[in-house]
Amino acid sequence: MKIFGERLKLLRREKKKTQREMAEFLGVQIRAYQYYESGSFFPEIINLIKLADYFDVSTDYLLGRSDQR
């Protein structure tokens, strides 16, 4: 799902955060976070929820199931 990575990158840039800061927030290696943004891998459910809460969007928005944040 390429849309997940694109939305994650967009939201991160809106908050002016680095990939490293986001990786630390999630408790993952920076490479894992980079994989999330590239759409190669997806976070575990708990981290998906953390991301949605952090960016104040729905998980459906992050996953591309909705265009409404």
Predicted model as a PDB file, atoms N, CA, C, CB and O in Angstrom, pLDDT in the B-factor column:
MODEL        1                                                                  
ATOM      1  N   MET A   1       0.837  -1.178   0.000  1.00 60.00           N  
ATOM      2  CA  MET A   1       0.000   0.000   0.000  1.00 60.00           C  
ATOM      3  C   MET A   1       0.882   1.242   0.000  1.00 60.00           C  
ATOM      4  CB  MET A   1      -0.952  -0.002   1.212  1.00 60.00           C  
ATOM      5  O   MET A   1       1.355   1.692   1.044  1.00 60.00           O  
ATOM      6  N   LYS A   2       1.083   1.759  -1.144  1.00 87.00           N  
ATOM      7  CA  LYS A   2       1.929   2.944  -1.287  1.00 87.00           C  
ATOM      8  C   LYS A   2       1.302   4.167  -0.613  1.00 87.00           C  
ATOM      9  CB  LYS A   2       2.181   3.235  -2.769  1.00 87.00           C  
ATOM     10  O   LYS A   2       2.013   5.043  -0.122  1.00 87.00           O  
ATOM     11  N   ILE A   3      -0.020   4.218  -0.594  1.00 94.00           N  
ATOM     12  CA  ILE A   3      -0.698   5.392  -0.035  1.00 94.00           C  
ATOM     13  C   ILE A   3      -0.377   5.576   1.454  1.00 94.00           C  
ATOM     14  CB  ILE A   3      -2.215   5.267  -0.232  1.00 94.00           C  
ATOM     15  O   ILE A   3      -0.289   6.706   1.935  1.00 94.00           O  
ATOM     16  N   PHE A   4      -0.206   4.473   2.178  1.00 95.00           N  
ATOM     17  CA  PHE A   4       0.139   4.568   3.593  1.00 95.00           C  
ATOM     18  C   PHE A   4       1.442   5.342   3.768  1.00 95.00           C  
ATOM     19  CB  PHE A   4       0.260   3.163   4.219  1.00 95.00           C  
ATOM     20  O   PHE A   4       1.506   6.286   4.556  1.00 95.00           O  
ATOM     21  N   GLY A   5       2.469   4.947   3.040  1.00 96.00           N  
ATOM     22  CA  GLY A   5       3.766   5.615   3.136  1.00 96.00           C  
ATOM     23  C   GLY A   5       3.706   7.072   2.738  1.00 96.00           C  
ATOM     24  O   GLY A   5       4.329   7.924   3.370  1.00 96.00           O  
ATOM     25  N   GLU A   6       2.953   7.359   1.686  1.00 96.00           N  
ATOM     26  CA  GLU A   6       2.830   8.745   1.228  1.00 96.00           C  
ATOM     27  C   GLU A   6       2.151   9.611   2.274  1.00 96.00           C  
ATOM     28  CB  GLU A   6       2.053   8.808  -0.084  1.00 96.00           C  
ATOM     29  O   GLU A   6       2.581  10.735   2.534  1.00 96.00           O  
ATOM     30  N   ARG A   7       1.100   9.094   2.867  1.00 97.00           N  
ATOM     31  CA  ARG A   7       0.380   9.865   3.886  1.00 97.00           C  
ATOM     32  C   ARG A   7       1.216  10.029   5.142  1.00 97.00           C  
ATOM     33  CB  ARG A   7      -0.949   9.189   4.230  1.00 97.00           C  
ATOM     34  O   ARG A   7       1.209  11.090   5.766  1.00 97.00           O  
ATOM     35  N   LEU A   8       1.928   8.991   5.508  1.00 97.00           N  
ATOM     36  CA  LEU A   8       2.781   9.063   6.684  1.00 97.00           C  
ATOM     37  C   LEU A   8       3.857  10.131   6.495  1.00 97.00           C  
ATOM     38  CB  LEU A   8       3.423   7.697   6.968  1.00 97.00           C  
ATOM     39  O   LEU A   8       4.119  10.916   7.406  1.00 97.00           O  
ATOM     40  N   LYS A   9       4.466  10.161   5.342  1.00 97.00           N  
ATOM     41  CA  LYS A   9       5.498  11.159   5.046  1.00 97.00           C  
ATOM     42  C   LYS A   9       4.907  12.567   5.055  1.00 97.00           C  
ATOM     43  CB  LYS A   9       6.156  10.868   3.683  1.00 97.00           C  
ATOM     44  O   LYS A   9       5.503  13.486   5.617  1.00 97.00           O  
ATOM     45  N   LEU A  10       3.755  12.739   4.442  1.00 97.00           N  
ATOM     46  CA  LEU A  10       3.087  14.036   4.408  1.00 97.00           C  
ATOM     47  C   LEU A  10       2.792  14.540   5.822  1.00 97.00           C  
ATOM     48  CB  LEU A  10       1.790  13.945   3.597  1.00 97.00           C  
ATOM     49  O   LEU A  10       3.081  15.690   6.152  1.00 97.00           O  
ATOM     50  N   LEU A  11       2.222  13.682   6.642  1.00 98.00           N  
ATOM     51  CA  LEU A  11       1.878  14.070   8.008  1.00 98.00           C  
ATOM     52  C   LEU A  11       3.126  14.401   8.829  1.00 98.00           C  
ATOM     53  CB  LEU A  11       1.086  12.954   8.689  1.00 98.00           C  
ATOM     54  O   LEU A  11       3.137  15.358   9.603  1.00 98.00           O  
ATOM     55  N   ARG A  12       4.174  13.597   8.650  1.00 98.00           N  
ATOM     56  CA  ARG A  12       5.422  13.858   9.371  1.00 98.00           C  
ATOM     57  C   ARG A  12       5.990  15.220   8.986  1.00 98.00           C  
ATOM     58  CB  ARG A  12       6.454  12.750   9.083  1.00 98.00           C  
ATOM     59  O   ARG A  12       6.429  15.983   9.848  1.00 98.00           O  
ATOM     60  N   ARG A  13       5.980  15.518   7.706  1.00 98.00           N  
ATOM     61  CA  ARG A  13       6.526  16.803   7.253  1.00 98.00           C  
ATOM     62  C   ARG A  13       5.675  17.974   7.736  1.00 98.00           C  
ATOM     63  CB  ARG A  13       6.626  16.828   5.726  1.00 98.00           C  
ATOM     64  O   ARG A  13       6.207  19.040   8.046  1.00 98.00           O  
ATOM     65  N   GLU A  14       4.359  17.784   7.801  1.00 97.00           N  
ATOM     66  CA  GLU A  14       3.489  18.840   8.321  1.00 97.00           C  
ATOM     67  C   GLU A  14       3.840  19.172   9.769  1.00 97.00           C  
ATOM     68  CB  GLU A  14       2.014  18.420   8.218  1.00 97.00           C  
ATOM     69  O   GLU A  14       3.756  20.328  10.183  1.00 97.00           O  
ATOM     70  N   LYS A  15       4.233  18.157  10.535  1.00 97.00           N  
ATOM     71  CA  LYS A  15       4.606  18.360  11.944  1.00 97.00           C  
ATOM     72  C   LYS A  15       6.078  18.747  12.101  1.00 97.00           C  
ATOM     73  CB  LYS A  15       4.322  17.091  12.750  1.00 97.00           C  
ATOM     74  O   LYS A  15       6.556  18.984  13.211  1.00 97.00           O  
ATOM     75  N   LYS A  16       6.791  18.808  10.960  1.00 98.00           N  
ATOM     76  CA  LYS A  16       8.210  19.168  10.965  1.00 98.00           C  
ATOM     77  C   LYS A  16       9.043  18.226  11.846  1.00 98.00           C  
ATOM     78  CB  LYS A  16       8.378  20.610  11.445  1.00 98.00           C  
ATOM     79  O   LYS A  16       9.886  18.668  12.627  1.00 98.00           O  
ATOM     80  N   LYS A  17       8.794  16.956  11.706  1.00 98.00           N  
ATOM     81  CA  LYS A  17       9.534  15.928  12.439  1.00 98.00           C  
ATOM     82  C   LYS A  17      10.448  15.179  11.484  1.00 98.00           C  
ATOM     83  CB  LYS A  17       8.568  14.946  13.148  1.00 98.00           C  
ATOM     84  O   LYS A  17      10.166  15.071  10.291  1.00 98.00           O  
ATOM     85  N   THR A  18      11.540  14.667  12.020  1.00 98.00           N  
ATOM     86  CA  THR A  18      12.449  13.862  11.217  1.00 98.00           C  
ATOM     87  C   THR A  18      12.038  12.391  11.308  1.00 98.00           C  
ATOM     88  CB  THR A  18      13.918  14.055  11.685  1.00 98.00           C  
ATOM     89  O   THR A  18      11.267  11.990  12.180  1.00 98.00           O  
ATOM     90  N   GLN A  19      12.572  11.612  10.387  1.00 98.00           N  
ATOM     91  CA  GLN A  19      12.316  10.172  10.451  1.00 98.00           C  
ATOM     92  C   GLN A  19      12.874   9.607  11.750  1.00 98.00           C  
ATOM     93  CB  GLN A  19      12.937   9.444   9.233  1.00 98.00           C  
ATOM     94  O   GLN A  19      12.260   8.736  12.366  1.00 98.00           O  
ATOM     95  N   ARG A  20      14.018  10.091  12.159  1.00 98.00           N  
ATOM     96  CA  ARG A  20      14.633   9.610  13.402  1.00 98.00           C  
ATOM     97  C   ARG A  20      13.731   9.905  14.608  1.00 98.00           C  
ATOM     98  CB  ARG A  20      16.024  10.263  13.604  1.00 98.00           C  
ATOM     99  O   ARG A  20      13.555   9.049  15.476  1.00 98.00           O  
ATOM    100  N   GLU A  21      13.167  11.100  14.662  1.00 98.00           N  
ATOM    101  CA  GLU A  21      12.271  11.449  15.771  1.00 98.00           C  
ATOM    102  C   GLU A  21      11.051  10.537  15.791  1.00 98.00           C  
ATOM    103  CB  GLU A  21      11.827  12.917  15.666  1.00 98.00           C  
ATOM    104  O   GLU A  21      10.603  10.109  16.855  1.00 98.00           O  
ATOM    105  N   MET A  22      10.525  10.246  14.621  1.00 98.00           N  
ATOM    106  CA  MET A  22       9.353   9.376  14.556  1.00 98.00           C  
ATOM    107  C   MET A  22       9.708   7.946  14.958  1.00 98.00           C  
ATOM    108  CB  MET A  22       8.753   9.393  13.146  1.00 98.00           C  
ATOM    109  O   MET A  22       8.931   7.279  15.641  1.00 98.00           O  
ATOM    110  N   ALA A  23      10.874   7.481  14.536  1.00 98.00           N  
ATOM    111  CA  ALA A  23      11.317   6.135  14.910  1.00 98.00           C  
ATOM    112  C   ALA A  23      11.461   6.034  16.427  1.00 98.00           C  
ATOM    113  CB  ALA A  23      12.659   5.785  14.216  1.00 98.00           C  
ATOM    114  O   ALA A  23      11.044   5.046  17.033  1.00 98.00           O  
ATOM    115  N   GLU A  24      12.051   7.056  17.032  1.00 98.00           N  
ATOM    116  CA  GLU A  24      12.209   7.065  18.486  1.00 98.00           C  
ATOM    117  C   GLU A  24      10.851   7.086  19.180  1.00 98.00           C  
ATOM    118  CB  GLU A  24      13.047   8.273  18.927  1.00 98.00           C  
ATOM    119  O   GLU A  24      10.656   6.394  20.180  1.00 98.00           O  
ATOM    120  N   PHE A  25       9.922   7.866  18.663  1.00 98.00           N  
ATOM    121  CA  PHE A  25       8.578   7.934  19.230  1.00 98.00           C  
ATOM    122  C   PHE A  25       7.913   6.555  19.226  1.00 98.00           C  
ATOM    123  CB  PHE A  25       7.719   8.940  18.446  1.00 98.00           C  
ATOM    124  O   PHE A  25       7.247   6.173  20.189  1.00 98.00           O  
ATOM    125  N   LEU A  26       8.102   5.820  18.138  1.00 98.00           N  
ATOM    126  CA  LEU A  26       7.483   4.498  18.013  1.00 98.00           C  
ATOM    127  C   LEU A  26       8.294   3.389  18.682  1.00 98.00           C  
ATOM    128  CB  LEU A  26       7.289   4.164  16.556  1.00 98.00           C  
ATOM    129  O   LEU A  26       7.785   2.291  18.905  1.00 98.00           O  
ATOM    130  N   GLY A  27       9.546   3.678  18.999  1.00 97.00           N  
ATOM    131  CA  GLY A  27      10.396   2.661  19.606  1.00 97.00           C  
ATOM    132  C   GLY A  27      10.885   1.634  18.601  1.00 97.00           C  
ATOM    133  O   GLY A  27      11.042   0.457  18.925  1.00 97.00           O  
ATOM    134  N   VAL A  28      11.127   2.094  17.364  1.00 98.00           N  
ATOM    135  CA  VAL A  28      11.629   1.205  16.316  1.00 98.00           C  
ATOM    136  C   VAL A  28      12.932   1.767  15.763  1.00 98.00           C  
ATOM    137  CB  VAL A  28      10.581   1.029  15.180  1.00 98.00           C  
ATOM    138  O   VAL A  28      13.260   2.933  15.988  1.00 98.00           O  
ATOM    139  N   GLN A  29      13.659   0.949  15.053  1.00 98.00           N  
ATOM    140  CA  GLN A  29      14.877   1.398  14.388  1.00 98.00           C  
ATOM    141  C   GLN A  29      14.498   2.369  13.271  1.00 98.00           C  
ATOM    142  CB  GLN A  29      15.689   0.188  13.826  1.00 98.00           C  
ATOM    143  O   GLN A  29      13.413   2.272  12.698  1.00 98.00           O  
ATOM    144  N   ILE A  30      15.395   3.301  12.965  1.00 98.00           N  
ATOM    145  CA  ILE A  30      15.097   4.271  11.915  1.00 98.00           C  
ATOM    146  C   ILE A  30      14.840   3.573  10.584  1.00 98.00           C  
ATOM    147  CB  ILE A  30      16.248   5.273  11.771  1.00 98.00           C  
ATOM    148  O   ILE A  30      14.003   4.024   9.802  1.00 98.00           O  
ATOM    149  N   ARG A  31      15.546   2.481  10.318  1.00 98.00           N  
ATOM    150  CA  ARG A  31      15.353   1.760   9.054  1.00 98.00           C  
ATOM    151  C   ARG A  31      13.928   1.216   8.967  1.00 98.00           C  
ATOM    152  CB  ARG A  31      16.379   0.605   8.922  1.00 98.00           C  
ATOM    153  O   ARG A  31      13.329   1.228   7.892  1.00 98.00           O  
ATOM    154  N   ALA A  32      13.390   0.747  10.067  1.00 97.00           N  
ATOM    155  CA  ALA A  32      12.013   0.246  10.074  1.00 97.00           C  
ATOM    156  C   ALA A  32      11.048   1.374   9.711  1.00 97.00           C  
ATOM    157  CB  ALA A  32      11.650  -0.354  11.460  1.00 97.00           C  
ATOM    158  O   ALA A  32      10.125   1.187   8.918  1.00 97.00           O  
ATOM    159  N   TYR A  33      11.276   2.541  10.304  1.00 98.00           N  
ATOM    160  CA  TYR A  33      10.403   3.674   9.991  1.00 98.00           C  
ATOM    161  C   TYR A  33      10.528   4.056   8.523  1.00 98.00           C  
ATOM    162  CB  TYR A  33      10.739   4.880  10.884  1.00 98.00           C  
ATOM    163  O   TYR A  33       9.528   4.368   7.876  1.00 98.00           O  
ATOM    164  N   GLN A  34      11.739   4.034   7.995  1.00 97.00           N  
ATOM    165  CA  GLN A  34      11.935   4.340   6.580  1.00 97.00           C  
ATOM    166  C   GLN A  34      11.184   3.345   5.700  1.00 97.00           C  
ATOM    167  CB  GLN A  34      13.430   4.331   6.232  1.00 97.00           C  
ATOM    168  O   GLN A  34      10.639   3.716   4.660  1.00 97.00           O  
ATOM    169  N   TYR A  35      11.157   2.103   6.113  1.00 97.00           N  
ATOM    170  CA  TYR A  35      10.374   1.092   5.379  1.00 97.00           C  
ATOM    171  C   TYR A  35       8.884   1.441   5.409  1.00 97.00           C  
ATOM    172  CB  TYR A  35      10.604  -0.322   5.982  1.00 97.00           C  
ATOM    173  O   TYR A  35       8.182   1.233   4.419  1.00 97.00           O  
ATOM    174  N   TYR A  36       8.398   1.966   6.526  1.00 97.00           N  
ATOM    175  CA  TYR A  36       6.993   2.373   6.603  1.00 97.00           C  
ATOM    176  C   TYR A  36       6.705   3.442   5.553  1.00 97.00           C  
ATOM    177  CB  TYR A  36       6.647   2.899   8.021  1.00 97.00           C  
ATOM    178  O   TYR A  36       5.720   3.353   4.821  1.00 97.00           O  
ATOM    179  N   GLU A  37       7.565   4.444   5.484  1.00 96.00           N  
ATOM    180  CA  GLU A  37       7.329   5.539   4.540  1.00 96.00           C  
ATOM    181  C   GLU A  37       7.492   5.099   3.088  1.00 96.00           C  
ATOM    182  CB  GLU A  37       8.275   6.687   4.833  1.00 96.00           C  
ATOM    183  O   GLU A  37       6.886   5.685   2.191  1.00 96.00           O  
ATOM    184  N   SER A  38       8.291   4.092   2.857  1.00 95.00           N  
ATOM    185  CA  SER A  38       8.459   3.611   1.481  1.00 95.00           C  
ATOM    186  C   SER A  38       7.334   2.657   1.091  1.00 95.00           C  
ATOM    187  CB  SER A  38       9.817   2.913   1.320  1.00 95.00           C  
ATOM    188  O   SER A  38       7.176   2.324  -0.084  1.00 95.00           O  
ATOM    189  N   GLY A  39       6.555   2.221   2.077  1.00 89.00           N  
ATOM    190  CA  GLY A  39       5.464   1.292   1.803  1.00 89.00           C  
ATOM    191  C   GLY A  39       5.909  -0.152   1.718  1.00 89.00           C  
ATOM    192  O   GLY A  39       5.134  -1.022   1.320  1.00 89.00           O  
ATOM    193  N   SER A  40       7.163  -0.417   2.092  1.00 91.00           N  
ATOM    194  CA  SER A  40       7.689  -1.787   2.038  1.00 91.00           C  
ATOM    195  C   SER A  40       7.187  -2.640   3.198  1.00 91.00           C  
ATOM    196  CB  SER A  40       9.214  -1.764   2.042  1.00 91.00           C  
ATOM    197  O   SER A  40       6.940  -3.835   3.040  1.00 91.00           O  
ATOM    198  N   PHE A  41       7.039  -2.017   4.361  1.00 93.00           N  
ATOM    199  CA  PHE A  41       6.567  -2.708   5.552  1.00 93.00           C  
ATOM    200  C   PHE A  41       5.557  -1.823   6.258  1.00 93.00           C  
ATOM    201  CB  PHE A  41       7.744  -3.071   6.497  1.00 93.00           C  
ATOM    202  O   PHE A  41       5.482  -0.618   6.017  1.00 93.00           O  
ATOM    203  N   PHE A  42       4.788  -2.441   7.127  1.00 94.00           N  
ATOM    204  CA  PHE A  42       3.770  -1.709   7.880  1.00 94.00           C  
ATOM    205  C   PHE A  42       3.985  -1.917   9.369  1.00 94.00           C  
ATOM    206  CB  PHE A  42       2.351  -2.158   7.471  1.00 94.00           C  
ATOM    207  O   PHE A  42       4.462  -2.972   9.789  1.00 94.00           O  
ATOM    208  N   PRO A  43       3.636  -0.914  10.172  1.00 96.00           N  
ATOM    209  CA  PRO A  43       3.822  -1.049  11.615  1.00 96.00           C  
ATOM    210  C   PRO A  43       2.844  -2.051  12.211  1.00 96.00           C  
ATOM    211  CB  PRO A  43       3.661   0.303  12.299  1.00 96.00           C  
ATOM    212  O   PRO A  43       1.814  -2.376  11.621  1.00 96.00           O  
ATOM    213  N   GLU A  44       3.197  -2.527  13.392  1.00 96.00           N  
ATOM    214  CA  GLU A  44       2.270  -3.359  14.138  1.00 96.00           C  
ATOM    215  C   GLU A  44       1.060  -2.498  14.505  1.00 96.00           C  
ATOM    216  CB  GLU A  44       2.949  -3.969  15.414  1.00 96.00           C  
ATOM    217  O   GLU A  44       1.134  -1.269  14.482  1.00 96.00           O  
ATOM    218  N   ILE A  45      -0.030  -3.139  14.836  1.00 97.00           N  
ATOM    219  CA  ILE A  45      -1.282  -2.425  15.105  1.00 97.00           C  
ATOM    220  C   ILE A  45      -1.108  -1.372  16.196  1.00 97.00           C  
ATOM    221  CB  ILE A  45      -2.375  -3.413  15.508  1.00 97.00           C  
ATOM    222  O   ILE A  45      -1.627  -0.263  16.070  1.00 97.00           O  
ATOM    223  N   ILE A  46      -0.393  -1.700  17.251  1.00 97.00           N  
ATOM    224  CA  ILE A  46      -0.221  -0.729  18.335  1.00 97.00           C  
ATOM    225  C   ILE A  46       0.467   0.533  17.835  1.00 97.00           C  
ATOM    226  CB  ILE A  46       0.586  -1.344  19.484  1.00 97.00           C  
ATOM    227  O   ILE A  46       0.114   1.637  18.252  1.00 97.00           O  
ATOM    228  N   ASN A  47       1.444   0.385  16.947  1.00 97.00           N  
ATOM    229  CA  ASN A  47       2.132   1.566  16.412  1.00 97.00           C  
ATOM    230  C   ASN A  47       1.284   2.286  15.375  1.00 97.00           C  
ATOM    231  CB  ASN A  47       3.472   1.166  15.796  1.00 97.00           C  
ATOM    232  O   ASN A  47       1.397   3.503  15.231  1.00 97.00           O  
ATOM    233  N   LEU A  48       0.448   1.573  14.661  1.00 97.00           N  
ATOM    234  CA  LEU A  48      -0.486   2.221  13.743  1.00 97.00           C  
ATOM    235  C   LEU A  48      -1.428   3.131  14.536  1.00 97.00           C  
ATOM    236  CB  LEU A  48      -1.294   1.162  12.934  1.00 97.00           C  
ATOM    237  O   LEU A  48      -1.708   4.256  14.121  1.00 97.00           O  
ATOM    238  N   ILE A  49      -1.902   2.649  15.648  1.00 98.00           N  
ATOM    239  CA  ILE A  49      -2.785   3.449  16.513  1.00 98.00           C  
ATOM    240  C   ILE A  49      -2.030   4.641  17.090  1.00 98.00           C  
ATOM    241  CB  ILE A  49      -3.362   2.581  17.658  1.00 98.00           C  
ATOM    242  O   ILE A  49      -2.573   5.743  17.158  1.00 98.00           O  
ATOM    243  N   LYS A  50      -0.782   4.431  17.506  1.00 98.00           N  
ATOM    244  CA  LYS A  50       0.035   5.542  18.021  1.00 98.00           C  
ATOM    245  C   LYS A  50       0.198   6.629  16.968  1.00 98.00           C  
ATOM    246  CB  LYS A  50       1.420   5.034  18.470  1.00 98.00           C  
ATOM    247  O   LYS A  50       0.095   7.818  17.271  1.00 98.00           O  
ATOM    248  N   LEU A  51       0.454   6.217  15.731  1.00 98.00           N  
ATOM    249  CA  LEU A  51       0.620   7.184  14.644  1.00 98.00           C  
ATOM    250  C   LEU A  51      -0.665   7.963  14.405  1.00 98.00           C  
ATOM    251  CB  LEU A  51       1.051   6.475  13.355  1.00 98.00           C  
ATOM    252  O   LEU A  51      -0.637   9.184  14.252  1.00 98.00           O  
ATOM    253  N   ALA A  52      -1.785   7.260  14.374  1.00 98.00           N  
ATOM    254  CA  ALA A  52      -3.075   7.923  14.153  1.00 98.00           C  
ATOM    255  C   ALA A  52      -3.354   8.934  15.262  1.00 98.00           C  
ATOM    256  CB  ALA A  52      -4.215   6.884  14.080  1.00 98.00           C  
ATOM    257  O   ALA A  52      -3.792  10.053  14.994  1.00 98.00           O  
ATOM    258  N   ASP A  53      -3.102   8.542  16.491  1.00 98.00           N  
ATOM    259  CA  ASP A  53      -3.316   9.450  17.620  1.00 98.00           C  
ATOM    260  C   ASP A  53      -2.357  10.647  17.553  1.00 98.00           C  
ATOM    261  CB  ASP A  53      -3.132   8.695  18.955  1.00 98.00           C  
ATOM    262  O   ASP A  53      -2.766  11.787  17.775  1.00 98.00           O  
ATOM    263  N   TYR A  54      -1.102  10.385  17.250  1.00 98.00           N  
ATOM    264  CA  TYR A  54      -0.095  11.444  17.190  1.00 98.00           C  
ATOM    265  C   TYR A  54      -0.454  12.490  16.140  1.00 98.00           C  
ATOM    266  CB  TYR A  54       1.282  10.852  16.888  1.00 98.00           C  
ATOM    267  O   TYR A  54      -0.347  13.691  16.386  1.00 98.00           O  
ATOM    268  N   PHE A  55      -0.883  12.022  14.964  1.00 98.00           N  
ATOM    269  CA  PHE A  55      -1.202  12.935  13.865  1.00 98.00           C  
ATOM    270  C   PHE A  55      -2.662  13.378  13.872  1.00 98.00           C  
ATOM    271  CB  PHE A  55      -0.881  12.277  12.544  1.00 98.00           C  
ATOM    272  O   PHE A  55      -3.086  14.148  13.009  1.00 98.00           O  
ATOM    273  N   ASP A  56      -3.428  12.892  14.845  1.00 97.00           N  
ATOM    274  CA  ASP A  56      -4.842  13.238  14.982  1.00 97.00           C  
ATOM    275  C   ASP A  56      -5.625  12.926  13.701  1.00 97.00           C  
ATOM    276  CB  ASP A  56      -4.988  14.720  15.338  1.00 97.00           C  
ATOM    277  O   ASP A  56      -6.391  13.749  13.199  1.00 97.00           O  
ATOM    278  N   VAL A  57      -5.406  11.716  13.195  1.00 98.00           N  
ATOM    279  CA  VAL A  57      -6.136  11.222  12.027  1.00 98.00           C  
ATOM    280  C   VAL A  57      -6.664   9.829  12.358  1.00 98.00           C  
ATOM    281  CB  VAL A  57      -5.222  11.194  10.743  1.00 98.00           C  
ATOM    282  O   VAL A  57      -6.290   9.234  13.369  1.00 98.00           O  
ATOM    283  N   SER A  58      -7.526   9.328  11.505  1.00 97.00           N  
ATOM    284  CA  SER A  58      -8.034   7.978  11.721  1.00 97.00           C  
ATOM    285  C   SER A  58      -7.076   6.951  11.116  1.00 97.00           C  
ATOM    286  CB  SER A  58      -9.446   7.825  11.114  1.00 97.00           C  
ATOM    287  O   SER A  58      -6.298   7.263  10.215  1.00 97.00           O  
ATOM    288  N   THR A  59      -7.149   5.738  11.622  1.00 97.00           N  
ATOM    289  CA  THR A  59      -6.352   4.670  11.017  1.00 97.00           C  
ATOM    290  C   THR A  59      -6.820   4.421   9.590  1.00 97.00           C  
ATOM    291  CB  THR A  59      -6.448   3.370  11.853  1.00 97.00           C  
ATOM    292  O   THR A  59      -6.016   4.062   8.729  1.00 97.00           O  
ATOM    293  N   ASP A  60      -8.092   4.603   9.333  1.00 97.00           N  
ATOM    294  CA  ASP A  60      -8.606   4.440   7.970  1.00 97.00           C  
ATOM    295  C   ASP A  60      -7.957   5.442   7.022  1.00 97.00           C  
ATOM    296  CB  ASP A  60     -10.135   4.605   7.946  1.00 97.00           C  
ATOM    297  O   ASP A  60      -7.664   5.111   5.874  1.00 97.00           O  
ATOM    298  N   TYR A  61      -7.734   6.656   7.494  1.00 97.00           N  
ATOM    299  CA  TYR A  61      -7.063   7.645   6.655  1.00 97.00           C  
ATOM    300  C   TYR A  61      -5.636   7.191   6.357  1.00 97.00           C  
ATOM    301  CB  TYR A  61      -7.060   9.033   7.338  1.00 97.00           C  
ATOM    302  O   TYR A  61      -5.201   7.220   5.206  1.00 97.00           O  
ATOM    303  N   LEU A  62      -4.912   6.772   7.390  1.00 96.00           N  
ATOM    304  CA  LEU A  62      -3.540   6.320   7.187  1.00 96.00           C  
ATOM    305  C   LEU A  62      -3.460   5.154   6.207  1.00 96.00           C  
ATOM    306  CB  LEU A  62      -2.924   5.919   8.512  1.00 96.00           C  
ATOM    307  O   LEU A  62      -2.533   5.076   5.401  1.00 96.00           O  
ATOM    308  N   LEU A  63      -4.424   4.260   6.277  1.00 94.00           N  
ATOM    309  CA  LEU A  63      -4.402   3.065   5.441  1.00 94.00           C  
ATOM    310  C   LEU A  63      -4.997   3.292   4.057  1.00 94.00           C  
ATOM    311  CB  LEU A  63      -5.142   1.956   6.125  1.00 94.00           C  
ATOM    312  O   LEU A  63      -4.989   2.388   3.221  1.00 94.00           O  
ATOM    313  N   GLY A  64      -5.507   4.480   3.814  1.00 93.00           N  
ATOM    314  CA  GLY A  64      -6.054   4.784   2.501  1.00 93.00           C  
ATOM    315  C   GLY A  64      -7.491   4.329   2.300  1.00 93.00           C  
ATOM    316  O   GLY A  64      -7.987   4.295   1.174  1.00 93.00           O  
ATOM    317  N   ARG A  65      -8.160   3.979   3.396  1.00 94.00           N  
ATOM    318  CA  ARG A  65      -9.558   3.529   3.317  1.00 94.00           C  
ATOM    319  C   ARG A  65     -10.530   4.700   3.348  1.00 94.00           C  
ATOM    320  CB  ARG A  65      -9.873   2.570   4.464  1.00 94.00           C  
ATOM    321  O   ARG A  65     -11.718   4.539   3.072  1.00 94.00           O  
ATOM    322  N   SER A  66     -10.019   5.869   3.685  1.00 95.00           N  
ATOM    323  CA  SER A  66     -10.825   7.082   3.745  1.00 95.00           C  
ATOM    324  C   SER A  66      -9.940   8.272   3.387  1.00 95.00           C  
ATOM    325  CB  SER A  66     -11.466   7.264   5.156  1.00 95.00           C  
ATOM    326  O   SER A  66      -8.740   8.265   3.658  1.00 95.00           O  
ATOM    327  N   ASP A  67     -10.534   9.285   2.783  1.00 94.00           N  
ATOM    328  CA  ASP A  67      -9.795  10.504   2.494  1.00 94.00           C  
ATOM    329  C   ASP A  67     -10.039  11.557   3.567  1.00 94.00           C  
ATOM    330  CB  ASP A  67     -10.182  11.048   1.122  1.00 94.00           C  
ATOM    331  O   ASP A  67      -9.444  12.633   3.527  1.00 94.00           O  
ATOM    332  N   GLN A  68     -10.902  11.257   4.516  1.00 93.00           N  
ATOM    333  CA  GLN A  68     -11.204  12.169   5.614  1.00 93.00           C  
ATOM    334  C   GLN A  68     -10.239  11.897   6.751  1.00 93.00           C  
ATOM    335  CB  GLN A  68     -12.675  12.016   6.087  1.00 93.00           C  
ATOM    336  O   GLN A  68     -10.174  10.783   7.270  1.00 93.00           O  
ATOM    337  N   ARG A  69      -9.504  12.904   7.130  1.00 92.00           N  
ATOM    338  CA  ARG A  69      -8.520  12.752   8.207  1.00 92.00           C  
ATOM    339  C   ARG A  69      -9.207  12.461   9.504  1.00 92.00           C  
ATOM    340  CB  ARG A  69      -7.659  13.998   8.344  1.00 92.00           C  
ATOM    341  O   ARG A  69      -8.546  12.301  10.530  1.00 92.00           O  
TER     342      ARG A  69                                                      
ENDMDL                                                                          
END                                                                             
